[in-house]
Amino acid sequence: MSPVMHNGDPLKTGEACLAAALRVAADRFYTVPGYPVTSLGERCRAVCTVNEKVALEYALGDAVSGRRACVILKNVGLNACMDPLMNAAVQGLAGGLVIVVGDDTEVRGSQNAQDSRCIGRVAEMPVFAPGADELATVTETAFQASERFSRIAMVRVTPAVLSAETPGAPSARDQQKGTIADPLLTMRGRTEAAEIQRREMVQWAQKKTVPALVYPPHKGHVPSCSTVSPPTDEDTKKGTGMAWAPETMQSRGFARTFCRGCPYLPLLQVMQELGLHPILDIGCGLLAKNLPWKVGTAGYGLGSAPAVAATSTGVALMGDYALMHSGLSALADIHEKGLPVLVVIVENGVLGMTGKQAAPDILPYIEWASPVIADSADTDAIRFALVPEDRLKCVIIRGPCPEGEDHETVEC
């Protein structure tokens, strides 16, 4: 039987059209299967992961390295991604990252109905909700928006859009270059820089008609396939100029660093000597990026370092609590996939930045990984341990936090 034609072009399903466009635009794909996007992930040969958060963290590692990555998941799966999703706009991206979210509008295979477009305002990211006739071109537009504003972009689809018949050839790939947050910015400065980019994104949406864009909203926009009206943003009615420059450590006058007597300074010295560039997790480890150490890249959420490192620098630095919080699932997925990652875990037994609350003993939960254990004062043992291998390698560095000390400052 001859294919159905439209103006000389064969018709195909929206899902097939979107998959073809994604394969042109993206380098890597990750997914957690779920209606209505299970078969879309299969068409893209996406890598299945243990959960959606790990999928997004792998994609963030690709984006840190300048590759384009796509995460395909259903609406309720997006809930598990909120921590790295919220941090991404502040930490920045070098390559584009697009999340394709399938909203189960009729609740046929989900426990509830969620309108994923509402996440755009919360995560301050561009959101596209294409009709079937826009699927061939929306993917490249979303990737370019991600790169232009150095943040994740979302493409929201529904069963009706995926099953519709539509013509159209994918847009040609035209990769732009995003930016990672300036390491000289303070965390407040990174947030301010991200706000400048957000306002530029709002201005872009208001001045240019961008097909399928629903956030930031633009004048006269009517959402396609609407089940719940997309959010409005009062900020878009205000000016986009900024009255301040993002705060740097120099403009603030100092950088924060580790406590006097911190037992982990030998670890940082060895990392410097070996030229390791770890992805840093949330906690004291973030201070490693500051003066005088300048080691590593700030991470994308608590427990995120292993999976982000797995697709970028190959080295993660995290605390024992971060591992227990949400890092264990990433370790399991990394092990299952045989990825070569060096995960350095600082085991001080406490939550060092929040009042030294007790942290669980991690060894019973990662004995399966045969971790190498070294004392924080044993420089030779640390140097020997920090040799990456062609598999997951966990290194535990043990040392107690000094009593009565607080983080010091270094004058800039």
Secondary structure as the mmCIF struct_conf table of DSSP 4:
data_model
#
loop_
_struct_conf.conf_type_id
_struct_conf.id
_struct_conf.beg_label_comp_id
_struct_conf.beg_label_asym_id
_struct_conf.beg_label_seq_id
_struct_conf.end_label_comp_id
_struct_conf.end_label_asym_id
_struct_conf.end_label_seq_id
HELX_LH_PP_P HELX_LH_PP_P1 SER A 2 VAL A 4
STRN STRN1 MET A 5 HIS A 6
TURN_TY1_P TURN_TY1_P1 ASN A 7 GLY A 8
STRN STRN2 ASP A 9 PRO A 10
STRN STRN3 LYS A 12 THR A 13
HELX_RH_AL_P HELX_RH_AL_P1 GLY A 14 ALA A 25
BEND BEND1 ASP A 27 ASP A 27
STRN STRN4 ARG A 28 THR A 31
TURN_TY1_P TURN_TY1_P2 TYR A 35 PRO A 36
BEND BEND2 VAL A 37 VAL A 37
HELX_RH_AL_P HELX_RH_AL_P2 THR A 38 ARG A 43
TURN_TY1_P TURN_TY1_P3 CYS A 44 ARG A 45
HELX_LH_PP_P HELX_LH_PP_P2 ALA A 46 ALA A 46
STRN STRN5 VAL A 47 CYS A 48
BEND BEND3 VAL A 50 ASN A 51
HELX_RH_AL_P HELX_RH_AL_P3 GLU A 52 VAL A 64
TURN_TY1_P TURN_TY1_P4 SER A 65 GLY A 66
STRN STRN6 ALA A 69 LYS A 74
TURN_TY1_P TURN_TY1_P5 ASN A 75 ASN A 75
HELX_RH_3T_P HELX_RH_3T_P1 VAL A 76 CYS A 81
HELX_RH_AL_P HELX_RH_AL_P4 MET A 82 GLN A 91
STRN STRN7 GLY A 92 GLY A 92
BEND BEND4 ALA A 94 GLY A 95
STRN STRN8 LEU A 97 GLY A 102
TURN_TY1_P TURN_TY1_P6 THR A 105 GLU A 106
BEND BEND5 ARG A 108 ASN A 112
HELX_RH_3T_P HELX_RH_3T_P2 SER A 116 CYS A 118
HELX_RH_AL_P HELX_RH_AL_P5 ILE A 119 ALA A 123
TURN_TY1_P TURN_TY1_P7 GLU A 124 GLU A 124
STRN STRN9 VAL A 127 PHE A 128
HELX_RH_3T_P HELX_RH_3T_P3 ALA A 132 GLU A 134
HELX_RH_AL_P HELX_RH_AL_P6 LEU A 135 PHE A 149
TURN_TY1_P TURN_TY1_P8 SER A 150 SER A 150
BEND BEND6 ARG A 151 ARG A 151
STRN STRN10 ALA A 153 VAL A 157
HELX_RH_AL_P HELX_RH_AL_P7 PRO A 159 SER A 163
BEND BEND7 ALA A 164 ALA A 164
STRN STRN11 GLU A 165 THR A 166
HELX_LH_PP_P HELX_LH_PP_P3 ALA A 169 ARG A 173
STRN STRN12 ILE A 180 ILE A 180
HELX_LH_PP_P HELX_LH_PP_P4 ALA A 181 ASP A 182
TURN_TY1_P TURN_TY1_P9 PRO A 183 LEU A 184
STRN STRN13 LEU A 185 LEU A 185
HELX_RH_AL_P HELX_RH_AL_P8 MET A 187 LYS A 207
BEND BEND8 LYS A 208 LYS A 208
TURN_TY1_P TURN_TY1_P10 PRO A 211 ALA A 212
STRN STRN14 LEU A 213 TYR A 215
BEND BEND9 PRO A 216 PRO A 216
TURN_TY1_P TURN_TY1_P11 LYS A 219 GLY A 220
TURN_TY1_P TURN_TY1_P12 SER A 224 CYS A 225
BEND BEND10 THR A 227 VAL A 228
HELX_LH_PP_P HELX_LH_PP_P5 SER A 229 THR A 232
HELX_RH_3T_P HELX_RH_3T_P4 GLU A 234 LYS A 237
BEND BEND11 LYS A 238 LYS A 238
BEND BEND12 ALA A 243 TRP A 244
HELX_LH_PP_P HELX_LH_PP_P6 ALA A 245 GLU A 247
STRN STRN15 THR A 248 THR A 248
HELX_RH_AL_P HELX_RH_AL_P9 MET A 249 ARG A 252
TURN_TY1_P TURN_TY1_P13 GLY A 253 GLY A 253
STRN STRN16 PHE A 254 CYS A 259
TURN_TY1_P TURN_TY1_P14 ARG A 260 GLY A 261
TURN_TY1_P TURN_TY1_P15 PRO A 263 TYR A 264
HELX_RH_AL_P HELX_RH_AL_P10 LEU A 265 LEU A 274
TURN_TY1_P TURN_TY1_P16 GLY A 275 GLY A 275
HELX_LH_PP_P HELX_LH_PP_P7 PRO A 278 PRO A 278
STRN STRN17 ILE A 279 LEU A 280
BEND BEND13 ILE A 282 GLY A 283
HELX_RH_3T_P HELX_RH_3T_P5 CYS A 284 LYS A 289
BEND BEND14 ASN A 290 ASN A 290
TURN_TY1_P TURN_TY1_P17 LEU A 291 TRP A 293
BEND BEND15 GLY A 296 GLY A 296
STRN STRN18 THR A 297 THR A 297
BEND BEND16 TYR A 300 GLY A 301
TURN_TY1_P TURN_TY1_P18 LEU A 302 GLY A 303
HELX_RH_AL_P HELX_RH_AL_P11 ALA A 305 ALA A 310
TURN_TY1_P TURN_TY1_P19 THR A 311 THR A 313
BEND BEND17 GLY A 314 GLY A 314
STRN STRN19 VAL A 315 GLY A 319
HELX_RH_AL_P HELX_RH_AL_P12 ASP A 320 ALA A 322
HELX_RH_PI_P HELX_RH_PI_P1 LEU A 323 GLY A 327
HELX_RH_AL_P HELX_RH_AL_P13 LEU A 328 LYS A 337
TURN_TY1_P TURN_TY1_P20 GLY A 338 GLY A 338
STRN STRN20 LEU A 342 GLU A 347
BEND BEND18 GLY A 349 GLY A 349
STRN STRN21 VAL A 350 LEU A 351
TURN_TY1_P TURN_TY1_P21 GLY A 352 GLY A 355
STRN STRN22 GLN A 357 ALA A 358
HELX_RH_AL_P HELX_RH_AL_P14 LEU A 363 ILE A 366
HELX_RH_3T_P HELX_RH_3T_P6 GLU A 367 ALA A 369
STRN STRN23 VAL A 372 ASP A 375
TURN_TY1_P TURN_TY1_P22 SER A 376 ALA A 377
HELX_RH_AL_P HELX_RH_AL_P15 THR A 379 ALA A 385
BEND BEND19 ASP A 390 ARG A 391
STRN STRN24 LYS A 393 ARG A 398
HELX_LH_PP_P HELX_LH_PP_P8 PRO A 400 PRO A 402
TURN_TY1_P TURN_TY1_P23 GLU A 403 GLY A 404
STRN STRN25 HIS A 407 GLU A 411
#
